[in-house]
């Protein structure tokens, strides 16, 4: 069994089992974009930057210092970003 940042990960056959300890303080939706927190990467970014991975890449990565000092994108920047996400096709195919 492998321990990663508060979660115990065990792999058997094709299943991954995560211990949910430490996840109870993570919201279901990103406080910046209001989209669903989808995976552990979102959880990890939320713990460090209070946003999902997508918002981290869009708004935080190139201005970490300003972000940690309290800078946040304007409502207009967030709305424009959300519109661009909605225009992307889904990353899965239903059959």
N, C-alpha and C positions, 0 to 999 in steps of 0.2 A: 504494500500500500504506500502511496506517495502523498506527502503532506505539502500543499501549496497554499500559501497566504490564507490560513484559516479554514481551508476546505480540505477534506480528506478525499482523495481521488483513488478509486480502485477500478482497474480494467480487467474484465473477464469476458471472453468471447468478443462481442461487439458492443458491450454496454459500458457506459461510464456512470458511476454512482458518486454523487456529490453529497457530502454532509452539509446540511443547510445552516450550521452554526455560523453566526456572523452575518447572515444574509437578511435577518429580520429588520435591520435598520435601513435597508436599501429600498427606495420607492419602486413601484411597478412602472412608473413613467418618468422619463427624464424631465427634470425641472426646467430645462432650457427649451427643448423642442416639443415636449409633451408626447413623444413617441415611446413605445414600449421598450423597457430595458430587456434586451433579448438574450444575453449570454453572460458568461463570467467576465469577459472583457469589459462589458458595460459596467458590471459590478465593480471591477477593479478601478476603472476610470472614475466612477462615482465616488469611491472611497477617497481618491486623491484630488479630484477636481470638481465634484458635485455636478457631474454631467455624464452623459453616455459617451461611448467611444466616437460616434459620428460627430457629436458636438465638440469633443476634444480635438478631433482632427480639423474641423472647420474653424473653430473659434479660439482654442487654447494653445495648441501645439507651438505656434510661432510667436506667442506672446504670453508664455507661462508666468513670467514675473508680474506683468500687469494683471493677469487673471488672479494670481494669488494675492495681489494688493487690492482686489475688489472690482476690477473692470468687468463689465458684462456687455454683450451685444445689445443694440437697441431692439425694440419691438419690431421695427421695420426690417432690420437685418435678419432677425429670427424668422419672421413671416416669409421673407424672400427665400431663405434657406429651406424652410418647410415646403414651400411651393416647388422648389427644385427637386426635393426628395420625392414628392408625390408624382412628379413627371417621369421618374425612372421606372422601367418595367420591374416587376418582382424578380427576385433572384432564384425563383424556383418555378417549376412547371407542374401544373396539375394534369393528371392523365385520367 
